[in-house]
Amino acid sequence: MIKIMGNKKENHKFALCVENKDCEDLEKRKIYQILQDDKSEKEGYLRIVDESGEDYLYPQSYFILVHLPREAQKALQVSKQSI
């Protein structure tokens, strides 16, 4: 995980969608932001900000975690906030 956002240090994780069975708000081959949710992760789910702009739980198996350069993280943060 890379810490960004100046003085407000937050962990931002991102994942590549590789499966979207029965999930209309996910697109395969697209990168999504993961929100921290330790309890759900222990149960095999990730809290993802999906195409609706809201966060929902999806199976971890639908994603591959990716490490992005700081510039890419900033660009994705802006696009998610503008939804």
Helices and strands as residue ranges (DSSP letters): E 2-4, E 10-17, E 31-35, H 38-42, E 45-49, E 55-59, G 60-62, E 63-66, H 70-81
